[in-house]
Amino acid sequence: MSNALAIAAVTTTLQHVLFLGLQEELGSGTITTLPLDQSRSNSDNNQVNLFLYHALPNPAWRNRPKTIQAKRGGMTDSPLGLDLHYLISAYGKNENEVESHQLLGQVMSLLHDRPLLSPADIQQATVIKLPQSNLHEQIEGLTITPLALSFEEMSKIWQIAQGQYRASVAYQIFVVVLDSYRPVQVALPVLPQMNGHLRRGSVPRVGMGIPALKAVILPHHQRIAQWGDRLILEGSLLNSPNVSVQLQHSLLPEPKTLPLLTKPTPAALSVQLPALTPNIVPADQWVAGLYTIAVVLPRPDGLQLSEALPLAIASQIMDISPRTAASGNVELHITCFPQVRPSQQVVLLLGDRGVLPHNRATSEQSTEPSVLTFRVRNLKPGRYVVRLRVDGVDSIPVDFAAQPDAFDPNQMIEVMAL
């Protein structure tokens, strides 16, 4: 699914694909995206004009439920699926009709051979012109198919656009999927229920001489780990010689090894996550999100790994600005660490609402935090708990030093009535 720049990204990508495929035929000409009444920009050169004349809901996506379940039990509006209709016209140098027909034929041949806009095409076309577009991350493919418009239908398009008719071809690109911008409805964490183990693993492989991992125990009975947390791993044969613990994340090129804190017993060992601090070199080697954790035993024939269990590690909110605001539309700036990678999905959870980021500011220095900007509409007076969800893992807004557990006042904002 994509943000609101998706339509512009499709036009930009199609323009880019045509330009690369027609460079020899165009010569010094251009691929333009002008309205039909202004489509002939320069009669001295060859030209192909790309005009979006219709955008309509995709029938298959239109029949989907109005609301769907989001991550972690929230509800959100169903995405909007669109079909885009383009009209492509060709103009020859010095109004040479034969050259325009050659160009039109090359366009049709090119799009016949390339019936899809690939993620690589989209990213290459939008990386400079539309850097905030995420259309290249859309799972659904973008298909290019010709439309068989009658002469009357084609003439009406030119007439309505007040352009001078000329032979053209029409194409449909589908399906462009736009995310809903309405807040995701999510529930606040319930403090009395924040207990229990993270997850149970499979049956230990007793007798094979390989350590078996059954559970990961987090401090304060948390379900999500924080940087600096001490972890207790339970299983069997965990005191094997030279045993170590590794974490893996899909965005990190190599596994991370955690040092043992104490001498392990057959049933348990303890390790500690690094306490990340901005501007410290190791900080750029980690990301927030979902890891796998396993016990590793070196053998003469290579490394032997136990069952891998999931370990969610939260992003750390370092600052919220402003902490007090007037009711209505509010712009919040969240400073978080470690840096949010470009491919990571981020949602601000404000009370029971979910808000997508308006802007991401990430320094080229990978040891510095990210600053995320969120625009929240129609915020009513009250106190709101602030959480940051990175790749489905929520930051922890709880002050475990309080008795009993309470929400951390440094991770709350207050909205005042006007």
Buried (B, 14 or more C-beta within 10 A) or exposed (E): BBBEBBBBBBBBBBBBBBBEBBEEBBEEBBBBBBEBEEBBEEEEBBBBBBBBBEEEEBEEBEEEEEEEEBBBEBEBBBBBBBBBBBBBBBBBBEEEEEBBEBBBEBBBEBBEEBEEBBBEBBBBBBEEBBEEBBBBBBEBEBEBEBBEBEEEEBEEBBEEBEBEEBEBBBBBBBBBBBBBEEBBBBEEBEEEEBEEBBEEBEEBBEEEEBBBBBBBBBEEBBBBBBBEBEBBBBBBBBBBEEBBBBBBBEEBEEBBEBEBEEEBEEEBBBBBBBEBEBEEEEBBBBBBBBBBBBBBBEEEEEEBBBBBBEBBBBBBBBEBEEBEBEBBEBEBBBBBBBBBBEEBBBBBBBBBBBBBBBEBEBEEEEBBBBBBBBBBEEBEEEEBBBBBBBBBBBBBBBBBEEEEBEBBEEBBBEBEEE
